[in-house]
Amino acid sequence: MSRPSPKKAINLALQGGGSHGAFTWGVLDHLLADGRLRLEALSATSAGSLNAVALADGLRCAGADGARQALQDLWHAVAAAGRAPTSWQAPWLDAFMHGLQQAVPPEFSPLHQWTAALTQLFSPYQLNPLNLNPLRDIVQAQIDFEALRRTPPLKLFLSATNVETGKIRVFSGEQITPDAVLASACLPTLFQAVEIDGEYFWDGGYMGNPAIFPLIYDSDSADVLIVHVNPVLRRGVPRSATEIVNRVNEISFNSSLMREMRAIAFVTSLIDRGKLAPEDARLMRIHSIRCDELMAAQGVVSKLDTAWSYLCELRDAGRVQAQAWLEENFAQVGKRSTVDIRAEFL
């Protein structure tokens, strides 16, 4: 009787993007169900941080099955919070509103116009002086942070942006708290900056979406699988004001990752050409799960769409992409990169 093959260790880097993080949920769900990978560390930002802490806490409680359940519970809570103000509505009305958002171009969406106007005219300090944040209730209800800090099943690195210095802050170990998650996911037009130890933080996507360097310096595995939510490639030139702003945001939120990929490509080139000894620098193996065509087709307002049906659509798409990636690339994990960094990112 043959013994099962040992699991391959890998690190995950999870991007943020509002409700589009449900795509990452699907990717994680399939990777956990497949069971051939051993997750060593997660570096995450924004919605990626929500996925990361839910996965880690579920893994701590009940292994892979517990992690899958925790992710489902998290996104179900997100959907429930989105329905809370209109919980009297029938399910068909929720579906109708979701369909309306999909059918109406973002620049003509009443929801988008109303939200955009408010956030341009008023800050979160004016619109939300009590600093209410529905994410706080969700993460505190879903995640046992004290237990997660006490017995972490893997390494967690959550990125946020220091408002005053513009530098990235990576929270890990004992620093993994509800505030760290909220800081990582703090969009400055929607939420007040999150204060931690006298410093103020906004969404980590501005400086690390996600940050790769913690996985280089603080993880044994040299394999990093990046789960993309923001499309790297978007065909065509944006024409409307909404499309232009959306593409500017996508480029901005991908810029830090592109810079790190350039640095990794440079070091890899030096090692390959014998200009740098392998013992003097670390040769990283980069992998990527992305579906630019799908994510580019999502309207900007869909990042705020928490309809359960929509979240499940993205989850299912993530599952499909993860399955395809495993079938094509699993054999190469631990051996070589499956992404041509120079062609994809430089």
Kinemage of the C-alpha trace (Angstrom):
@kinemage 1
@onewidth
@group {chain A} dominant
@subgroup {mainchain}
@vectorlist {calphas} color= white
{ca met a 1} P 0.000 0.000 0.000
{ca ser a 2} L 1.558 3.280 -1.127
{ca arg a 3} L 1.860 6.170 1.270
{ca pro a 4} L 0.157 9.443 0.375
{ca ser a 5} L 2.501 12.053 -1.051
{ca pro a 6} L 3.565 14.738 1.445
{ca lys a 7} L 1.865 18.079 1.092
{ca lys a 8} L 3.784 20.835 -0.634
{ca ala a 9} L 4.401 23.965 1.431
{ca ile a 10} L 3.357 27.274 -0.061
{ca asn a 11} L 2.671 30.870 0.970
{ca leu a 12} L -0.378 32.809 -0.162
{ca ala a 13} L -0.545 36.517 -0.992
{ca leu a 14} L -4.142 37.775 -0.989
{ca gln a 15} L -5.210 41.025 -2.628
{ca gly a 16} L -8.057 43.229 -1.450
{ca gly a 17} L -10.989 44.595 -3.426
{ca gly a 18} L -14.188 44.844 -1.402
{ca ser a 19} L -16.819 42.272 -2.290
{ca his a 20} L -14.546 40.979 -5.034
{ca gly a 21} L -12.690 39.269 -2.206
{ca ala a 22} L -15.347 36.562 -2.531
{ca phe a 23} L -13.382 35.386 -5.580
{ca thr a 24} L -10.464 34.753 -3.218
{ca trp a 25} L -12.832 32.897 -0.906
{ca gly a 26} L -13.537 30.495 -3.755
{ca val a 27} L -9.850 30.029 -4.508
{ca leu a 28} L -9.090 29.285 -0.860
{ca asp a 29} L -12.053 26.951 -0.560
{ca his a 30} L -10.844 24.798 -3.440
{ca leu a 31} L -7.215 24.769 -2.306
{ca leu a 32} L -8.338 23.599 1.135
{ca ala a 33} L -10.662 20.968 -0.301
{ca asp a 34} L -7.950 19.675 -2.629
{ca gly a 35} L -5.604 19.168 0.297
{ca arg a 36} L -2.302 18.831 -1.556
{ca leu a 37} L -0.877 22.150 -0.367
{ca arg a 38} L 0.256 23.024 3.146
{ca leu a 39} L -0.244 26.713 3.838
{ca glu a 40} L 2.730 28.123 5.711
{ca ala a 41} L 2.067 31.872 5.703
{ca leu a 42} L -0.511 34.347 4.435
{ca ser a 43} L 0.226 37.951 3.489
{ca ala a 44} L -2.983 39.878 2.923
{ca thr a 45} L -4.571 43.266 2.472
{ca ser a 46} L -8.095 44.616 2.932
{ca ala a 47} L -10.667 41.953 1.950
{ca gly a 48} L -7.708 39.595 1.704
{ca ser a 49} L -7.078 40.204 5.410
{ca leu a 50} L -10.666 39.228 6.217
{ca asn a 51} L -10.178 35.998 4.292
{ca ala a 52} L -6.809 35.395 5.942
{ca val a 53} L -7.943 35.675 9.563
{ca ala a 54} L -11.089 33.621 8.898
{ca leu a 55} L -9.066 30.860 7.240
{ca ala a 56} L -6.472 30.866 10.026
{ca asp a 57} L -9.046 30.762 12.824
{ca gly a 58} L -10.995 27.984 11.141
{ca leu a 59} L -7.787 26.047 10.538
{ca arg a 60} L -6.930 26.444 14.209
{ca cys a 61} L -10.284 25.054 15.284
{ca ala a 62} L -10.906 22.182 12.894
{ca gly a 63} L -8.290 21.918 10.168
{ca ala a 64} L -9.113 22.394 6.484
{ca asp a 65} L -12.822 21.676 6.935
{ca gly a 66} L -12.975 24.220 9.736
{ca ala a 67} L -11.238 26.802 7.558
{ca arg a 68} L -13.709 26.246 4.724
{ca gln a 69} L -16.629 26.637 7.102
{ca ala a 70} L -15.136 29.767 8.669
{ca leu a 71} L -14.756 31.381 5.247
{ca gln a 72} L -18.353 30.591 4.367
{ca asp a 73} L -19.543 31.942 7.711
{ca leu a 74} L -17.540 35.136 7.182
{ca trp a 75} L -19.023 35.906 3.786
{ca his a 76} L -22.488 34.924 4.920
{ca ala a 77} L -22.110 37.480 7.719
{ca val a 78} L -20.982 40.093 5.172
{ca ala a 79} L -24.079 39.412 3.086
{ca ala a 80} L -26.303 39.525 6.167
{ca ala a 81} L -24.822 42.865 7.237
{ca gly a 82} L -25.471 44.221 3.766
{ca arg a 83} L -29.122 43.175 4.021
{ca ala a 84} L -29.597 44.371 7.571
{ca pro a 85} L -31.030 47.850 6.823
{ca thr a 86} L -33.578 46.270 4.467
{ca ser a 87} L -34.059 42.883 6.087
{ca trp a 88} L -37.789 43.196 5.521
{ca gln a 89} L -37.237 42.795 1.798
{ca ala a 90} L -38.154 39.547 0.122
{ca pro a 91} L -35.333 37.511 -1.461
{ca trp a 92} L -36.631 38.323 -4.931
{ca leu a 93} L -36.120 42.031 -4.243
{ca asp a 94} L -32.499 41.461 -3.225
{ca ala a 95} L -32.014 39.558 -6.478
{ca phe a 96} L -33.718 42.340 -8.433
{ca met a 97} L -31.436 45.010 -6.915
{ca his a 98} L -28.385 42.908 -7.718
{ca gly a 99} L -29.595 42.472 -11.286
{ca leu a 100} L -30.166 46.218 -11.582
{ca gln a 101} L -26.599 46.907 -10.476
{ca gln a 102} L -25.312 44.485 -13.085
{ca ala a 103} L -27.507 45.804 -15.884
{ca val a 104} L -27.086 49.545 -15.361
{ca pro a 105} L -23.707 51.030 -16.348
{ca pro a 106} L -21.849 52.148 -13.200
{ca glu a 107} L -21.824 55.815 -14.158
{ca phe a 108} L -25.642 55.764 -14.357
{ca ser a 109} L -26.247 53.628 -11.292
{ca pro a 110} L -28.273 55.632 -8.727
{ca leu a 111} L -26.417 53.855 -5.920
{ca his a 112} L -23.049 54.730 -7.405
{ca gln a 113} L -23.999 58.343 -8.138
{ca trp a 114} L -25.371 58.834 -4.644
{ca thr a 115} L -22.346 57.249 -2.969
{ca ala a 116} L -19.840 59.077 -5.167
{ca ala a 117} L -21.495 62.435 -4.539
{ca leu a 118} L -21.550 61.949 -0.788
{ca thr a 119} L -17.933 60.797 -0.525
{ca gln a 120} L -16.729 63.683 -2.688
{ca leu a 121} L -18.586 66.315 -0.682
{ca phe a 122} L -18.285 64.895 2.826
{ca ser a 123} L -15.612 62.945 4.680
{ca pro a 124} L -16.286 59.927 6.925
{ca tyr a 125} L -15.718 62.235 9.879
{ca gln a 126} L -18.766 64.252 8.766
{ca leu a 127} L -20.941 61.428 7.466
{ca asn a 128} L -20.131 59.012 10.281
{ca pro a 129} L -19.097 61.035 13.357
{ca leu a 130} L -19.695 58.047 15.669
{ca asn a 131} L -17.219 56.036 13.593
{ca leu a 132} L -19.540 53.069 13.161
{ca asn a 133} L -17.978 50.263 11.166
{ca pro a 134} L -20.015 47.135 10.366
{ca leu a 135} L -16.804 45.195 9.707
{ca arg a 136} L -15.869 45.468 13.374
{ca asp a 137} L -18.960 43.564 14.450
{ca ile a 138} L -18.361 40.949 11.765
{ca val a 139} L -14.722 40.205 12.575
{ca gln a 140} L -15.276 40.231 16.321
{ca ala a 141} L -18.188 37.823 15.997
{ca gln a 142} L -16.490 35.505 13.506
{ca ile a 143} L -12.876 35.382 14.726
{ca asp a 144} L -11.458 34.406 18.130
{ca phe a 145} L -8.455 36.703 17.969
{ca glu a 146} L -7.146 35.835 21.415
{ca ala a 147} L -7.049 32.124 20.597
{ca leu a 148} L -5.610 32.843 17.153
{ca arg a 149} L -2.733 34.808 18.684
{ca arg a 150} L -2.169 32.123 21.305
{ca thr a 151} L -2.079 29.125 18.949
{ca pro a 152} L -1.626 30.343 15.357
{ca pro a 153} L -1.796 27.522 12.785
{ca leu a 154} L 0.288 29.530 10.325
{ca lys a 155} L 1.957 32.918 9.969
{ca leu a 156} L -0.199 35.946 9.236
{ca phe a 157} L 0.976 39.262 7.782
{ca leu a 158} L -1.671 41.979 7.385
{ca ser a 159} L -0.733 45.227 5.617
{ca ala a 160} L -1.976 48.746 6.307
{ca thr a 161} L -0.798 52.220 5.251
{ca asn a 162} L 0.375 54.753 7.825
{ca val a 163} L -1.598 57.913 7.086
{ca glu a 164} L 1.067 60.332 8.285
{ca thr a 165} L 4.273 58.699 7.017
{ca gly a 166} L 2.912 56.931 3.952
{ca lys a 167} L 4.847 53.827 4.972
{ca ile a 168} L 3.533 50.296 5.015
{ca arg a 169} L 2.873 48.645 8.378
{ca val a 170} L 2.752 44.865 8.484
{ca phe a 171} L 0.904 43.420 11.473
{ca ser a 172} L 1.857 39.921 12.592
{ca gly a 173} L 1.979 37.659 15.639
{ca glu a 174} L 0.610 39.389 18.746
{ca gln a 175} L -0.392 42.358 16.599
{ca ile a 176} L -3.191 40.432 14.862
{ca thr a 177} L -6.271 42.121 16.331
{ca pro a 178} L -9.649 43.339 15.063
{ca asp a 179} L -8.125 46.828 14.708
{ca ala a 180} L -5.326 45.455 12.511
{ca val a 181} L -7.908 43.910 10.177
{ca leu a 182} L -9.964 47.114 10.124
{ca ala a 183} L -6.839 49.173 9.434
{ca ser a 184} L -5.934 46.901 6.537
{ca ala a 185} L -9.418 47.371 5.079
{ca cys a 186} L -9.912 51.076 5.830
{ca leu a 187} L -10.887 52.903 2.639
{ca pro a 188} L -10.388 56.580 3.558
{ca thr a 189} L -13.460 57.835 1.705
{ca leu a 190} L -15.726 55.428 3.605
{ca phe a 191} L -14.187 55.000 7.059
{ca gln a 192} L -12.273 57.092 9.566
{ca ala a 193} L -8.602 56.201 9.889
{ca val a 194} L -7.996 53.396 12.372
{ca glu a 195} L -5.849 54.334 15.370
{ca ile a 196} L -3.396 51.740 16.689
{ca asp a 197} L -0.811 52.687 19.320
{ca gly a 198} L -1.138 56.385 18.525
{ca glu a 199} L -0.684 55.919 14.780
{ca tyr a 200} L -3.379 56.154 12.123
{ca phe a 201} L -3.892 53.761 9.249
{ca trp a 202} L -5.717 53.458 5.943
{ca asp a 203} L -6.173 50.542 3.567
{ca gly a 204} L -2.987 48.558 2.992
{ca gly a 205} L -3.615 48.425 -0.749
{ca tyr a 206} L -1.908 51.771 -1.262
{ca met a 207} L 1.485 50.434 -0.182
{ca gly a 208} L 1.192 46.647 -0.340
{ca asn a 209} L -1.541 44.812 -2.202
{ca pro a 210} L -0.407 42.404 -0.981
{ca ala a 211} L 3.079 42.765 0.511
{ca ile a 212} L 5.433 40.018 -0.662
{ca phe a 213} L 8.526 40.885 1.367
{ca pro a 214} L 7.273 39.349 4.666
{ca leu a 215} L 6.990 36.028 2.854
{ca ile a 216} L 10.570 36.358 1.606
{ca tyr a 217} L 12.102 37.199 4.972
{ca asp a 218} L 9.889 35.355 7.446
{ca ser a 219} L 8.769 32.126 5.793
{ca asp a 220} L 10.624 28.890 5.087
{ca ser a 221} L 8.802 28.131 1.849
{ca ala a 222} L 10.133 29.871 -1.264
{ca asp a 223} L 6.829 29.412 -3.154
{ca val a 224} L 4.378 32.318 -3.197
{ca leu a 225} L 0.940 32.022 -4.786
{ca ile a 226} L -0.615 35.429 -5.468
{ca val a 227} L -4.413 35.521 -5.636
{ca his a 228} L -5.356 38.558 -7.703
{ca val a 229} L -8.585 40.498 -7.359
{ca asn a 230} L -7.606 43.730 -9.120
{ca pro a 231} L -7.116 43.104 -12.846
{ca val a 232} L -3.580 43.714 -14.029
{ca leu a 233} L -4.677 43.838 -17.661
{ca arg a 234} L -7.742 45.786 -18.802
{ca arg a 235} L -8.161 46.121 -22.555
{ca gly a 236} L -9.272 49.418 -24.036
{ca val a 237} L -8.942 53.039 -22.945
{ca pro a 238} L -11.399 54.202 -20.254
{ca arg a 239} L -13.715 56.900 -21.555
{ca ser a 240} L -16.192 57.845 -18.851
{ca ala a 241} L -15.234 59.579 -15.607
{ca thr a 242} L -16.173 56.471 -13.634
{ca glu a 243} L -14.126 54.163 -15.850
{ca ile a 244} L -11.113 56.463 -15.608
{ca val a 245} L -11.248 56.673 -11.816
{ca asn a 246} L -11.747 52.919 -11.580
{ca arg a 247} L -8.711 52.180 -13.753
{ca val a 248} L -6.582 54.702 -11.847
{ca asn a 249} L -7.512 52.882 -8.634
{ca glu a 250} L -6.671 49.494 -10.152
{ca ile a 251} L -3.273 50.723 -11.304
{ca ser a 252} L -2.593 52.347 -7.927
{ca phe a 253} L -3.589 49.232 -6.009
{ca asn a 254} L -1.377 47.045 -8.225
{ca ser a 255} L 1.636 49.370 -8.254
{ca ser a 256} L 3.289 48.132 -5.052
{ca leu a 257} L 2.972 44.518 -6.192
{ca met a 258} L 4.480 45.407 -9.570
{ca arg a 259} L 7.461 47.018 -7.838
{ca glu a 260} L 8.075 43.943 -5.699
{ca met a 261} L 7.805 41.702 -8.742
{ca arg a 262} L 10.414 43.858 -10.485
{ca ala a 263} L 12.769 43.450 -7.516
{ca ile a 264} L 12.230 39.675 -7.451
{ca ala a 265} L 12.858 39.470 -11.199
{ca phe a 266} L 16.076 41.473 -10.802
{ca val a 267} L 17.432 39.229 -8.032
{ca thr a 268} L 16.412 36.103 -9.959
{ca ser a 269} L 18.241 37.384 -13.031
{ca leu a 270} L 21.408 38.041 -11.021
{ca ile a 271} L 21.335 34.514 -9.581
{ca asp a 272} L 20.642 32.922 -12.969
{ca arg a 273} L 23.582 34.803 -14.537
{ca gly a 274} L 25.936 33.870 -11.725
{ca lys a 275} L 26.278 37.478 -10.598
{ca leu a 276} L 24.851 36.690 -7.163
{ca ala a 277} L 25.417 33.566 -5.104
{ca pro a 278} L 22.203 31.728 -4.114
{ca glu a 279} L 23.327 31.735 -0.469
{ca asp a 280} L 23.518 35.545 -0.544
{ca ala a 281} L 19.955 36.048 -1.787
{ca arg a 282} L 16.765 34.057 -1.827
{ca leu a 283} L 15.418 32.642 -5.072
{ca met a 284} L 11.636 32.879 -4.895
{ca arg a 285} L 9.180 30.832 -6.931
{ca ile a 286} L 6.154 32.908 -7.922
{ca his a 287} L 2.729 31.572 -8.874
{ca ser a 288} L -0.474 33.394 -9.702
{ca ile a 289} L -4.223 32.796 -9.800
{ca arg a 290} L -6.071 35.524 -11.616
{ca cys a 291} L -8.931 36.045 -14.009
{ca asp a 292} L -8.529 39.532 -15.435
{ca glu a 293} L -11.347 39.086 -17.932
{ca leu a 294} L -13.838 38.253 -15.208
{ca met a 295} L -12.710 40.937 -12.761
{ca ala a 296} L -12.475 43.625 -15.439
{ca ala a 297} L -16.103 42.915 -16.333
{ca gln a 298} L -17.248 43.803 -12.815
{ca gly a 299} L -18.494 47.366 -12.422
{ca val a 300} L -16.820 49.544 -9.802
{ca val a 301} L -20.019 49.638 -7.750
{ca ser a 302} L -19.980 45.844 -7.556
{ca lys a 303} L -17.188 46.116 -4.966
{ca leu a 304} L -19.978 47.223 -2.623
{ca asp a 305} L -22.430 44.534 -3.744
{ca thr a 306} L -22.922 42.135 -0.835
{ca ala a 307} L -25.867 40.207 -2.267
{ca trp a 308} L -25.363 36.559 -1.342
{ca ser a 309} L -26.051 35.447 -4.910
{ca tyr a 310} L -23.292 37.733 -6.214
{ca leu a 311} L -20.783 36.641 -3.596
{ca cys a 312} L -21.501 33.010 -4.493
{ca glu a 313} L -20.980 33.759 -8.193
{ca leu a 314} L -17.523 35.112 -7.436
{ca arg a 315} L -16.804 32.214 -5.059
{ca asp a 316} L -17.678 29.687 -7.753
{ca ala a 317} L -15.472 31.506 -10.269
{ca gly a 318} L -12.613 31.389 -7.775
{ca arg a 319} L -13.083 27.658 -7.309
{ca val a 320} L -12.898 27.095 -11.066
{ca gln a 321} L -9.698 29.145 -11.393
{ca ala a 322} L -8.063 27.352 -8.463
{ca gln a 323} L -8.922 23.954 -9.900
{ca ala a 324} L -7.500 24.905 -13.290
{ca trp a 325} L -4.339 26.276 -11.684
{ca leu a 326} L -3.767 23.113 -9.650
{ca glu a 327} L -4.281 20.853 -12.650
{ca glu a 328} L -1.780 22.809 -14.717
{ca asn a 329} L 0.807 23.845 -12.141
{ca phe a 330} L 0.790 21.673 -9.015
{ca ala a 331} L 3.704 19.542 -10.222
{ca gln a 332} L 5.886 22.648 -10.494
{ca val a 333} L 5.317 23.874 -6.926
{ca gly a 334} L 8.602 23.569 -5.078
{ca lys a 335} L 10.534 23.381 -8.348
{ca arg a 336} L 10.105 26.567 -10.359
{ca ser a 337} L 7.939 29.635 -10.869
{ca thr a 338} L 4.846 29.143 -12.977
{ca val a 339} L 4.622 32.851 -13.770
{ca asp a 340} L 6.893 34.623 -16.239
{ca ile a 341} L 7.421 37.661 -14.017
{ca arg a 342} L 9.087 39.714 -16.725
{ca ala a 343} L 6.276 39.111 -19.222
{ca glu a 344} L 3.411 39.505 -16.754
{ca phe a 345} L 4.551 42.335 -14.490
{ca leu a 346} L 7.473 44.251 -16.014
